[in-house]
Amino acid sequence: MSKVKAVPDGMHTMTPHIVCAGAAAAIEFYKKAFNAVEEFRLPAPDGRLMHARIRICGSALMMAEEAPEWNALGPKTLKGSPVTIHLYVEDVDAFIKHAATAGATVKMPPADMFWGDRYAVLEDPFGHRWSVATHMQDMTGEEMAQAMQKMFGGAK
């Protein structure tokens, strides 16, 4: 018998796993807004989505339906979340425009940032926040610090 890999093929060592009120609808939204690819759904005996996995820009995202009896609550029920999911894309401006057309709320429009990314923030209809960026420039830590000081008025 062959040894099972600790990290399955196609997965990374860290994978977001989100809870949504209306997880099946969230999957459909992510397909439309983020061009997600659905890999599988596992419904519970009561019909709720127990587990699903989709891919967005090649990275896996695991999902489940809210289940208060398991203390699995989504950001709408919790009235927000301190977690933001970060996503790198080829064209942040086009991605944000497409996601907004599909129903996402733009919280911060695309802008060039001191760390070398063109960056934006949106919130999906299920309460999850996404930061989305296109990397524009490789920078050293020192260059980022200088650019940050200049951006916030600390440089002379």
C-alpha positions as CSV (number, residue, x, y, z in Angstrom):
1,M,0.0,0.0,0.0
2,S,1.4,3.4,-0.9
3,K,1.7,6.2,1.6
4,V,-0.9,8.9,1.6
5,K,0.4,12.4,1.1
6,A,0.0,14.8,4.0
7,V,-1.1,17.5,1.6
8,P,-3.3,16.1,-1.1
9,D,-2.5,16.8,-4.8
10,G,-3.9,20.1,-5.9
11,M,-4.1,21.6,-2.4
12,H,-1.9,24.1,-0.6
13,T,-0.8,23.9,3.1
14,M,-3.3,26.7,3.9
15,T,-6.8,26.8,2.5
16,P,-9.6,29.2,3.6
17,H,-12.8,27.4,4.8
18,I,-15.7,29.8,5.0
19,V,-19.2,29.5,6.4
20,C,-22.1,31.1,4.5
21,A,-25.8,31.5,5.2
22,G,-26.9,30.2,1.8
23,A,-23.8,28.3,0.8
24,A,-25.3,26.9,-2.3
25,A,-26.2,30.4,-3.5
26,A,-22.7,31.6,-2.5
27,I,-21.2,28.9,-4.8
28,E,-23.4,30.2,-7.7
29,F,-22.4,33.8,-6.9
30,Y,-18.6,32.9,-6.9
31,K,-19.0,31.1,-10.2
32,K,-20.6,34.2,-11.7
33,A,-18.6,36.9,-10.0
34,F,-15.1,35.3,-9.6
35,N,-15.3,32.6,-12.4
36,A,-15.1,29.9,-9.7
37,V,-15.0,26.3,-10.7
38,E,-17.1,24.0,-8.5
39,E,-15.2,20.7,-7.6
40,F,-17.8,19.1,-5.3
41,R,-20.7,19.4,-2.9
42,L,-21.6,17.2,0.0
43,P,-25.1,17.7,1.3
44,A,-26.0,16.7,4.9
45,P,-29.0,14.4,5.4
46,D,-31.2,17.5,6.1
47,G,-30.2,19.1,2.7
48,R,-27.9,21.8,4.0
49,L,-24.5,22.0,2.4
50,M,-22.1,20.2,4.8
51,H,-19.0,20.7,2.7
52,A,-18.1,22.0,-0.7
53,R,-14.9,23.0,-2.5
54,I,-14.5,25.5,-5.3
55,R,-11.5,26.9,-7.0
56,I,-11.0,30.6,-7.7
57,C,-8.0,31.5,-9.8
58,G,-6.6,28.0,-9.2
59,S,-6.8,28.1,-5.4
60,A,-9.2,26.0,-3.4
61,L,-11.9,27.5,-1.2
62,M,-13.8,25.2,1.2
63,M,-17.3,26.1,2.2
64,A,-20.1,25.0,4.5
65,E,-23.6,26.1,5.3
66,E,-24.3,27.8,8.6
67,A,-25.0,25.3,11.3
68,P,-25.7,27.0,14.7
69,E,-25.8,23.7,16.5
70,W,-22.1,23.3,15.5
71,N,-21.2,26.9,16.2
72,A,-20.6,27.4,12.5
73,L,-21.8,30.9,11.8
74,G,-21.3,33.2,8.8
75,P,-20.4,36.9,8.8
76,K,-24.0,38.1,8.3
77,T,-25.1,36.3,11.5
78,L,-22.0,37.5,13.3
79,K,-22.5,41.0,12.0
80,G,-19.1,41.0,10.3
81,S,-15.8,39.2,10.2
82,P,-12.3,40.2,11.0
83,V,-11.0,38.0,8.2
84,T,-10.3,39.2,4.7
85,I,-9.5,36.7,1.9
86,H,-6.8,38.0,-0.4
87,L,-6.8,37.1,-4.1
88,Y,-4.2,37.9,-6.7
89,V,-5.6,38.4,-10.3
90,E,-4.2,39.4,-13.7
91,D,-6.3,42.6,-13.9
92,V,-7.7,43.9,-10.6
93,D,-9.7,46.7,-12.3
94,A,-11.6,44.3,-14.6
95,F,-12.1,41.7,-11.8
96,I,-13.6,44.3,-9.5
97,K,-15.9,45.6,-12.2
98,H,-17.1,42.1,-13.1
99,A,-17.6,41.2,-9.4
100,A,-19.6,44.4,-8.8
101,T,-21.8,43.8,-11.8
102,A,-22.5,40.3,-10.3
103,G,-23.5,41.8,-7.0
104,A,-20.4,42.4,-4.9
105,T,-20.1,45.7,-3.0
106,V,-16.9,47.6,-3.7
107,K,-15.6,48.8,-0.4
108,M,-12.4,50.3,-1.8
109,P,-11.9,50.9,-5.5
110,P,-8.7,49.8,-7.2
111,A,-5.7,52.0,-6.4
112,D,-1.9,51.8,-6.6
113,M,-0.5,50.9,-3.2
114,F,2.9,51.5,-1.6
115,W,3.8,47.8,-1.5
116,G,3.7,47.5,-5.3
117,D,0.2,46.2,-5.9
118,R,-2.9,47.7,-7.5
119,Y,-5.4,46.8,-4.8
120,A,-9.1,46.9,-4.1
121,V,-11.5,45.6,-1.5
122,L,-15.0,44.2,-2.0
123,E,-17.7,42.4,0.1
124,D,-19.7,39.6,-1.3
125,P,-23.4,39.3,-0.7
126,F,-22.7,36.7,2.0
127,G,-20.7,39.1,4.1
128,H,-17.2,37.9,3.3
129,R,-14.6,40.6,2.5
130,W,-12.1,40.1,-0.3
131,S,-9.0,42.1,-1.0
132,V,-8.0,41.7,-4.7
133,A,-4.7,42.8,-6.2
134,T,-2.5,42.7,-9.2
135,H,1.2,42.8,-8.4
136,M,2.7,45.7,-10.4
137,Q,6.2,46.2,-8.9
138,D,8.7,44.1,-6.9
139,M,9.9,46.2,-4.0
140,T,12.3,45.7,-1.1
141,G,11.1,46.2,2.5
142,E,13.0,49.5,2.6
143,E,11.4,50.7,-0.7
144,M,7.9,49.8,0.7
145,A,8.7,51.7,4.0
146,Q,9.8,54.8,2.0
147,A,6.7,54.6,-0.2
148,M,4.4,54.2,2.8
149,Q,6.0,57.2,4.5
150,K,5.6,59.3,1.3
151,M,2.0,58.1,0.9
152,F,1.0,59.1,4.4
153,G,2.9,62.3,4.5
154,G,5.8,61.2,6.7
155,A,8.6,61.7,4.2
156,K,10.4,64.9,3.5
